[in-house]
Amino acid sequence: MKIIKNKISIEELREMSKNMFGNLVKVMVDIEKKIMAVDAPMHADLLEFLIEKEQSEPKNLWGINIYPEKTGDDFIEFDSMMNLKPAFGNMTRGVDNEAIRKIIIEIVKSLT
């Protein structure tokens, strides 16, 4: 697992994706701190890693998958059990709030 505060190369993400079924990289994005954690078998591992190492708050953490071989809208997939946050109005594994999705996309763009 690795915390990304600066840039990570697409090539490094490609290498990480080779370890995952489906050539994806699991990512947890902290929308408050504008950082992300990458490279774990489960989003839950990345969530705990950010809470422990960066004192991230669970309400600010959103799980996505990155497909380094793809571009455009296919590069990011909003799908994680960690996104089920009924107390915050998110009732799906996706990210229902358009504003939060935009923030996540901007953070990913700035770090990749």
C-alpha positions in Angstrom: 0.0 0.0 0.0 1.1 3.5 -0.8 -0.1 7.0 0.0 0.0 9.4 -3.0 0.4 13.1 -2.2 2.3 14.0 -5.3 2.2 12.4 -8.8 2.2 8.7 -9.5 3.0 7.6 -13.0 0.6 5.6 -15.2 3.4 3.1 -15.6 3.6 2.5 -11.9 -0.2 2.1 -11.8 0.1 -0.4 -14.7 2.7 -2.4 -12.7 0.3 -2.4 -9.7 -2.6 -3.5 -11.8 -0.8 -6.7 -12.9 -1.3 -8.0 -9.4 -5.1 -7.5 -9.5 -7.7 -9.5 -11.4 -9.1 -7.3 -14.2 -6.0 -5.1 -14.5 -7.3 -2.5 -12.1 -5.8 -0.6 -9.1 -8.0 -0.2 -6.0 -7.8 3.4 -4.7 -9.2 5.2 -1.7 -9.4 9.0 -2.2 -9.5 11.4 0.7 -11.5 14.4 -0.7 -10.6 16.6 2.2 -6.8 16.1 2.2 -6.7 15.6 -1.6 -4.6 12.5 -1.3 -5.2 8.9 -2.2 -4.0 5.4 -1.1 -3.3 2.7 -3.8 -2.3 -0.9 -4.2 -4.2 -3.2 -1.9 -6.5 -6.2 -2.5 -9.5 -4.4 -0.8 -10.7 -0.9 -0.5 -11.2 -1.5 3.2 -7.4 -2.0 3.6 -6.8 1.3 2.0 -9.4 3.0 4.2 -7.8 1.7 7.4 -4.3 2.7 6.0 -5.4 6.3 5.5 -7.1 6.5 8.9 -4.0 5.1 10.6 -1.3 7.0 8.6 -3.0 10.3 7.7 -5.8 10.5 10.4 -8.3 10.7 7.6 -12.0 10.8 8.5 -14.1 8.0 7.0 -16.7 10.5 5.8 -14.1 11.9 3.4 -12.9 8.6 2.0 -14.3 7.2 -1.3 -13.3 4.0 -3.0 -12.7 3.9 -6.7 -10.9 1.6 -9.2 -8.4 2.9 -11.7 -7.8 1.1 -15.0 -4.4 2.4 -16.2 -4.8 0.9 -19.7 -8.0 2.9 -20.3 -8.6 6.6 -20.9 -11.5 9.1 -20.5 -14.5 8.1 -18.6 -13.3 4.4 -18.5 -10.1 5.4 -16.5 -12.0 5.7 -13.2 -14.8 3.4 -11.9 -16.8 4.5 -8.9 -17.5 1.1 -7.3 -16.7 0.2 -3.7 -18.5 -1.3 -0.7 -16.8 1.5 1.3 -19.0 4.0 -0.5 -22.1 2.8 1.2 -22.7 5.7 3.6 -26.4 6.0 4.4 -25.7 8.6 7.1 -24.2 10.8 4.4 -26.9 10.1 1.8 -24.9 7.7 -0.3 -27.0 4.5 -0.7 -25.0 2.7 -3.4 -21.5 1.4 -4.0 -21.0 4.3 -6.4 -20.7 8.0 -5.6 -24.2 9.4 -5.9 -23.3 13.0 -5.3 -22.2 14.7 -8.6 -20.1 17.3 -6.7 -18.1 14.6 -4.8 -17.6 12.7 -8.1 -16.1 15.8 -9.7 -13.8 16.4 -6.7 -12.6 12.8 -6.9 -11.9 13.1 -10.6 -10.0 16.3 -10.1 -7.9 14.7 -7.3 -7.1 11.7 -9.5 -6.2 13.9 -12.4 -3.9 16.0 -10.2 -2.1 12.9 -8.9 -1.8 10.8 -12.1 
